[in-house]
Amino acid sequence: MTTAIFPAAPEFHALAGRPLAAVTGAEILAPLITGGHARYANLDYGASAPALSVVSAYLNEILPYYASVHRGAGYASQISTSVYENARDIVRDFVGGRPDDSVIFTRNTTDSLNLLAGCLPLRDGRPAGEVLYLDIEHHANLLPWQNVPHRSVVAAPTLAATVDRLRDELARGGVSLLAVTGASNVTGEILPIRTLAALAHEYGARIVVDAAQLAPHRRIDIAADDVDYLAFSGHKLYAPFGAGVLVGRTDWLDAGTPHLAGGGAVRDARLDSVSWTTGPARHEGGSPNVLGAAALARATQVIAALDPEQWQGHEDAIRSFLVEGLQDIDGVSVHRIFADSPPASSSGGDLPGTGTIGVVNFSVEGYDAGLVAAYLSAEHGIGLRDGRFCAHPLLKRLGLPAGSLRASFGLGSRLEDAERLLAGLHQLRQTGLGWDYVVDAGRWVPANDTRSYPHWAPNTPGTAGAAPCTVD
């Protein structure tokens, strides 16, 4: 397999020729439908990032001590409790939280935002204000607010004009919470969080940031940016075991409806009534995910120790090379939301703190996005995402109602991954598909696929039983 048709300049290789951090599974081999194997080029970090090798090693170290937390007198329980509670302090430091900010462990970002939706302030038993959000949001930051009083704003063609639209809507009054993404999961464009926080506060509202995509790619400081609430997920932050987190001001959280009614969330329970506790425990009913919290905390320590300039240079080099290469291939279009989004991190100008993360969205003329993804996987050993990315309103706005393709990368990525993607797309445009493909369970798959899985994995199609994201 050759990538010579898209050679990267030496300066790109100097910045991103090698991974910035070791990740588990970086050298796994993917069987090709045409025979042989290729190193799996993981360009789907935006869905779930591979575990940092340091995190995997840490989990193996603490796993023998895994036990119940908070109420166990045994040695292992005491250690697990210490690990779990210390994880809160680590995560709070990672995001620049205020000393009195609550750190609540959840399942993921979606869980965190649903939790916050149950804590919106009430006045005389009714919501005290509306939630305001943009139409570019991931469903995690869209659907929870549809069950409470809300307003939506259509993003403008530019970031600057979008800020103006939000200002106009906030000025109408009646908004209690502005809910925004830190970085688009579809295009990677970063929103001006500090500017939006100041705007929300100017009109008496609070702000929550969906940082599921931002946290793995940028430094976050919620105290400096004056952000009230922040949510993100461990599985996108190089931490397996399914933990998320909500960090923010305690008053709403301590007064809100407990997210999980169960053991640990109460002061006292009776047969027909209950007195709820306050603090994180109020929303963490049941046995907590101690390994998930530990993995998340350890991953944040690794990321916090990165040299910011080197980290940014690595990611920007891959993204710049990939975008330039995609634009040079006939029939390939790169998509973005805002005409004024800077191509890299911005620290100055009218909207500081903007730029793009390691996410590139594109489409190939004449090919369904799912078919392109299946082709790249089966014939080139490349994994990326296709579909509507749980952001249906945005895809419709971009003129892509049937979906598009997304390449996403991070600490474990290398420039060769982008070179291989470009080579595969070039081959597709030049010679077409090298294999026949069919739709099975709503997904494109190679016809007559005889490749096998590892001996420990069920040898069934990976799309079997999937819920396809189709357009009515």
VEXBA-69724 format. One line per field, with one value per residue (C-alpha): x negated, y, z. Coordinates in Angstrom, 1 decimal. Each point is the difference from the previous one (the first is absolute). Example, Ala and Ser with C-alpha at 12.3 -4.5 7.8 and 13.67 -1.06 7.14 Angstrom:
X	(-12.3  -1.4)
Y	(-4.5  3.4)
Z	(7.8  -0.7)
This chain:
X	(0.0  -1.5  0.5  -2.6  2.6  0.6  -3.4  0.0  -2.6  -2.9  1.4  3.2  -1.9  -2.1  3.2  2.1  -2.0  0.4  2.7  -0.1  0.9  0.2  3.5  1.2  0.6  -2.1  -1.5  2.9  0.3  3.2  0.8  0.6  2.8  -2.5  -2.4  -2.7  0.0  -0.7  -0.7  3.3  0.1  2.4  1.6  3.0  -1.3  3.1  2.2  -2.1  -3.7  -2.4  -1.2  -3.3  -2.5  -0.7  3.7  0.1  -3.0  1.5  3.3  -1.9  -1.8  3.2  2.3  -1.1  1.2  3.4  2.8  3.1  -0.4  1.1  1.4  -2.5  -2.3  -2.2  -3.5  0.9  3.1  -2.0  -2.4  2.7  1.8  -3.2  -0.6  3.6  0.1  -3.4  1.0  2.4  -2.8  -2.1  2.8  0.8  -3.6  -0.1  2.8  -1.0  3.0  0.7  -0.7  3.8  1.0  1.8  -1.6  2.7  -1.0  2.5  0.1  -0.9  0.6  3.6  0.6  -1.5  2.1  3.2  -1.0  -0.3  3.3  1.6  -1.6  1.2  1.3  3.8  2.2  3.3  -0.4  -0.6  -3.3  -1.5  -1.3  -0.6  -3.0  -1.6  -2.0  -1.3  1.1  -3.5  0.1  -0.7  3.2  -1.5  0.3  3.3  2.4  -0.2  1.2  3.0  1.8  -0.3  0.9  -2.5  -0.9  -2.3  -2.1  -1.1  -3.8  -1.0  -2.5  -2.7  -1.0  0.2  3.6  0.9  -1.1  2.1  3.1  -0.5  -0.4  3.3  1.8  -1.4  1.0  3.6  -0.3  1.3  -3.0  -1.4  -2.6  -2.0  -1.1  -2.8  -2.5  -3.7  -0.9  2.2  -0.1  0.8  -2.6  -2.3  0.6  -0.5  2.5  -1.2  0.9  -1.3  1.9  3.2  -0.3  -0.4  3.0  2.2  -0.9  0.7  3.6  0.4  -0.4  -2.5  -2.0  -0.6  -2.7  0.2  -3.8  0.1  -2.0  -1.9  -1.5  -2.1  -1.5  -0.3  -0.9  3.2  0.2  3.6  -0.9  -2.0  2.7  2.8  1.8  2.7  0.3  -2.2  0.6  -2.2  -0.6  -2.8  0.4  -1.0  -2.8  -2.1  1.7  2.0  2.6  2.8  -0.1  1.0  0.0  1.9  -1.9  1.6  1.7  1.7  3.1  2.1  -1.4  0.7  3.6  0.7  1.8  -2.4  -1.1  0.1  2.3  -1.8  -2.4  -2.7  2.1  2.0  -0.3  2.9  2.5  3.4  2.7  1.8  -2.4  -3.6  -2.4  -2.7  -3.6  -1.9  -3.4  -1.0  1.6  3.4  -0.3  -2.2  2.5  -1.0  -3.5  -2.2  -2.3  -3.3  -2.2  1.6  -0.6  -3.6  -0.7  1.5  -2.1  -3.2  0.5  0.5  -3.3  -1.8  1.6  -0.6  -3.7  -0.3  -2.0  2.7  -2.1  -1.0  3.5  1.5  -2.7  0.6  3.7  -0.1  -2.6  2.2  3.1  -1.6  -1.6  3.3  2.2  -2.5  -0.1  3.7  0.5  -2.4  2.0  2.7  3.5  -0.9  1.5  -1.0  2.8  0.1  2.7  -1.6  -1.8  -2.1  -1.3  -3.8  -1.7  -2.0  0.3  0.6  -1.1  0.7  2.5  3.6  0.7  -2.9  0.0  1.4  -1.6  0.4  -0.8  -1.1  3.3  0.5  3.4  0.2  2.0  -0.8  2.0  2.0  -0.4  2.1  -2.0  0.6  -1.3  -3.2  -0.6  0.6  -2.4  -2.8  0.4  0.1  -2.5  -2.4  0.3  1.2  2.6  2.1  3.5  2.9  3.6  1.6  -2.1  3.0  0.3  2.9  1.1  -3.6  -0.4  3.2  -1.3  -3.3  2.0  -1.0  3.3  -1.2  -3.3  -3.7  -3.4  -2.0  -3.7  -1.1  -3.4  -1.9  -3.0  -0.6  0.3  -2.8  -0.3  0.0  3.7  0.9  -2.2  1.7  3.4  -0.9  -1.5  3.2  2.2  -2.2  0.2  3.8  0.3  -2.4  1.0  3.2  0.8  -2.2  2.8  3.7  2.0  3.5  2.3  0.5  1.9  0.0  -3.8  -2.3  -2.2  -2.2  1.9  -1.2  -2.2  -2.0  -2.3  0.1  -0.2  -2.4  0.8  1.5  2.4  3.4  -0.5  3.0  0.3  -0.8  3.1  2.4  2.7  -1.0  2.6  -0.7  0.2  2.3  1.8  3.8)
Y	(0.0  3.3  3.5  1.6  1.9  2.2  0.5  2.4  2.8  -0.5  2.6  -2.0  -3.2  1.8  1.0  -3.1  -2.8  -1.9  -0.3  2.6  -2.6  -3.8  -1.5  -3.6  -1.8  2.4  -2.9  -2.3  -1.5  0.2  -2.7  1.3  -1.4  -0.3  -2.1  0.8  2.4  3.7  1.9  1.3  3.8  1.2  3.3  -0.3  1.6  2.2  -2.9  -1.9  0.7  -3.0  -0.3  1.6  -2.7  1.7  -0.3  -3.6  -0.7  1.9  -1.9  -3.3  1.3  0.9  -2.7  -2.5  2.6  0.5  -0.1  1.8  3.6  2.4  -2.5  -2.9  -0.4  -2.5  0.8  -0.2  2.1  2.7  0.2  0.0  2.8  2.0  -0.4  1.0  3.1  1.1  -0.2  2.9  2.3  -1.0  0.6  3.4  1.1  -1.2  2.3  3.0  -0.4  2.2  -1.5  -0.3  -1.5  -3.3  -2.9  -2.6  -3.2  -1.3  -2.4  2.5  3.5  -0.8  -1.2  3.1  2.4  -2.0  0.3  3.8  0.2  -1.4  2.7  3.1  2.5  0.2  2.9  -0.9  -3.6  1.1  0.5  3.4  0.5  -1.5  -1.9  1.6  -2.0  0.0  -2.3  -1.3  -2.1  -3.7  -1.7  -0.3  3.8  0.3  -2.7  0.4  3.7  -1.0  -1.2  3.4  3.5  0.8  2.1  -0.8  2.3  -0.7  0.5  2.8  -0.5  1.5  -0.4  3.7  0.2  -3.0  1.7  3.0  -2.3  -1.5  3.5  1.1  -3.1  0.4  3.7  -1.1  -1.3  -3.1  -2.2  -1.9  -2.1  0.3  -3.5  0.0  -2.4  0.6  -1.4  -1.4  -3.8  0.3  2.5  0.6  3.8  1.5  2.5  3.1  -1.3  2.9  2.5  -2.1  -0.4  3.8  0.5  -2.4  1.6  3.4  -0.9  -2.0  -3.5  -2.8  -2.0  -3.7  -1.2  -3.4  -0.7  -3.6  1.0  3.0  -1.6  -2.6  2.8  3.2  1.4  0.9  2.5  0.5  2.4  2.2  -0.2  0.4  -3.1  -1.2  -3.7  -2.3  -3.5  -2.5  -3.8  -2.3  -2.1  2.9  1.0  -3.2  -1.6  -3.2  -1.4  2.4  3.0  3.6  3.0  3.2  2.8  3.1  2.2  -1.7  1.9  -1.3  -3.5  -0.2  1.2  -2.0  -3.3  -2.9  -1.5  -3.6  -0.9  -2.6  -1.0  2.6  3.0  0.3  1.3  -2.2  -2.2  -1.0  -2.3  2.9  3.0  0.9  2.7  0.6  0.8  2.9  0.0  -2.5  -2.9  1.5  -1.0  -3.1  -2.5  -3.7  -1.4  2.5  -0.8  0.2  -1.3  2.3  3.0  -1.1  -0.4  3.4  1.6  -1.6  1.0  3.6  -0.1  -1.2  2.7  2.7  -0.8  0.5  2.8  2.3  1.1  -3.5  -1.3  2.6  -0.2  -3.8  0.3  3.1  -1.7  -3.0  2.1  2.5  -2.8  -1.9  3.0  1.1  -3.5  -0.5  3.3  -1.2  -3.1  0.5  -0.6  0.3  2.8  1.1  1.4  2.7  2.0  3.5  1.9  1.9  -3.0  0.2  -3.2  -0.4  1.3  3.7  2.1  3.4  1.9  0.7  -3.6  -1.4  -3.6  -1.2  -2.3  -3.7  -3.3  -3.3  -0.6  0.4  -0.5  -0.8  -1.8  -1.7  0.9  -2.9  -2.3  -0.6  0.8  -3.4  -1.7  2.1  -0.9  -3.7  0.2  1.7  -2.5  -3.2  0.9  2.3  -0.8  3.6  0.7  3.2  1.0  0.5  1.1  3.0  -0.1  0.4  3.6  -0.3  3.7  1.0  -2.5  1.2  3.6  -1.1  -1.5  -3.5  -1.6  -3.5  0.5  0.5  -1.3  1.0  -0.5  0.7  -0.5  0.8  -0.9  -3.5  1.1  0.4  1.7  -3.3  -0.5  3.1  -1.0  -3.4  1.6  2.3  -2.8  -2.1  2.8  0.7  -3.6  0.1  3.0  -1.5  -3.6  -0.4  -2.8  -3.1  -2.2  -0.4  1.4  -0.6  1.6  -2.3  1.2  3.5  0.1  -0.5  -3.1  -2.0  -2.7  -3.6  1.1  -2.9  1.9  -1.3  1.7  -0.8  -3.4  1.6  2.3  -1.2  -0.4  1.9  3.2  3.1  1.7  -2.8  1.4  3.6  2.8  1.6  3.7  0.4  2.9  -0.3)
Z	(0.0  -1.1  1.4  -2.2  -2.1  3.0  1.6  3.0  0.2  2.5  2.4  0.3  0.8  2.6  1.8  -0.5  -1.4  3.2  2.6  2.8  2.6  0.0  -0.2  0.5  -3.3  -2.2  -1.9  -0.5  -3.5  -2.0  -2.5  -3.5  -2.2  -2.9  2.1  2.5  2.9  0.6  3.2  1.1  -0.6  2.7  -1.2  2.2  3.2  0.1  0.7  2.6  0.4  0.7  3.6  0.8  0.8  3.3  0.9  -1.0  2.2  2.9  -0.2  0.1  3.1  1.9  -1.2  2.8  2.5  -1.7  2.6  1.1  1.1  2.7  2.5  0.1  3.0  -1.9  -1.2  -3.7  0.5  1.7  -2.8  -2.6  1.9  0.1  -3.7  -0.8  2.1  -1.0  -3.6  0.6  1.1  -3.0  -2.5  1.7  -0.4  -3.6  -1.0  2.1  2.3  3.0  3.4  0.8  -3.4  0.2  -2.0  -0.8  -1.8  -2.6  -2.8  -2.8  -1.2  -0.9  3.5  1.5  -2.0  0.7  3.7  -0.3  -1.8  3.2  2.1  -1.8  2.6  0.7  1.0  1.5  -1.2  -3.6  -1.9  0.8  -3.5  -3.4  -1.4  -3.1  -2.5  -3.6  -2.8  -0.4  3.2  0.5  1.1  3.5  0.2  -1.9  1.1  3.8  -0.3  -2.1  3.1  1.7  -1.2  -2.7  -3.0  -2.9  -2.2  -3.5  -0.3  -2.4  -2.9  2.3  3.6  0.5  -1.3  2.0  3.2  -1.0  -0.5  3.5  1.5  -1.6  1.3  3.5  0.0  -0.3  3.5  1.7  -0.7  3.0  -1.8  -3.2  -1.2  -2.5  -1.4  0.6  -3.4  -2.7  -0.2  -3.7  -1.2  2.9  0.1  3.4  1.5  1.9  3.5  2.0  -2.1  0.2  3.8  0.4  -2.2  1.9  3.3  -1.4  -0.4  3.2  -1.4  0.8  -2.6  -0.4  -2.4  -1.7  0.0  -1.3  -3.0  1.4  3.1  -1.9  -2.2  2.0  3.4  1.9  2.9  1.1  2.8  -2.3  -2.7  2.6  -1.2  2.4  -1.1  -2.1  -1.1  -1.8  -0.5  0.9  -3.1  -2.2  2.4  -0.4  3.1  -0.4  2.5  -0.9  2.4  -0.6  2.2  0.8  1.7  1.2  2.5  2.9  0.6  -2.9  0.4  3.7  -0.5  -3.1  -0.4  0.8  -3.3  1.3  2.9  2.0  2.7  0.9  -1.2  3.2  3.5  1.2  -1.8  1.2  -1.5  -1.7  0.1  -0.1  1.0  -2.7  0.7  -1.7  -1.8  -2.7  1.8  -0.6  -3.7  0.3  1.3  -0.1  -0.1  -1.9  -2.9  1.9  -2.8  -2.5  2.3  0.7  -3.7  -0.8  2.7  -1.1  -3.6  1.0  1.8  -3.1  -2.2  2.6  -0.1  -3.8  -1.4  -1.5  -3.0  -0.9  0.5  -2.2  -2.6  -0.3  -0.6  -2.2  -2.3  -0.6  -0.5  -2.4  -2.1  -0.1  -0.9  -2.8  -1.4  0.0  -1.8  -2.7  -0.8  -2.7  1.3  3.7  2.0  3.5  2.1  2.7  1.8  0.3  -2.7  2.5  2.1  0.2  -1.3  3.3  3.6  0.2  3.0  -1.4  -2.2  0.7  1.1  2.0  0.9  -3.4  -2.6  -0.9  1.7  -1.6  -1.8  -3.8  -1.7  -3.7  -2.7  -3.3  -3.1  -1.3  3.0  3.1  3.0  1.5  -3.1  0.1  3.6  -0.7  -2.9  2.0  2.8  -2.2  -2.6  1.9  3.7  0.9  2.6  -0.1  0.6  -2.4  0.5  1.7  3.2  2.3  -1.3  -2.4  -0.2  -0.8  -2.8  -1.6  0.2  -1.6  -2.9  1.1  1.1  -0.8  1.9  -0.7  1.1  3.0  0.6  3.6  1.7  3.1  2.2  -1.5  -3.6  -2.5  -3.4  -1.8  1.0  -1.9  -3.0  -0.2  0.1  -2.9  -2.0  0.5  -1.1  -3.0  -1.0  0.4  -2.3  -2.6  -0.2  2.1  2.5  0.0  1.4  0.0  2.9  1.2  2.7  3.0  3.1  -1.4  -0.5  -3.0  0.4  -2.4  -1.9  0.7  2.9  1.3  2.4  3.5  3.4  2.9  1.5  3.1  -1.9  -1.4  -3.7  -1.1  -2.1  2.1  -1.3  1.0  2.3  -0.6  0.0  -3.4  -0.1  -3.1  -1.5  -0.3)
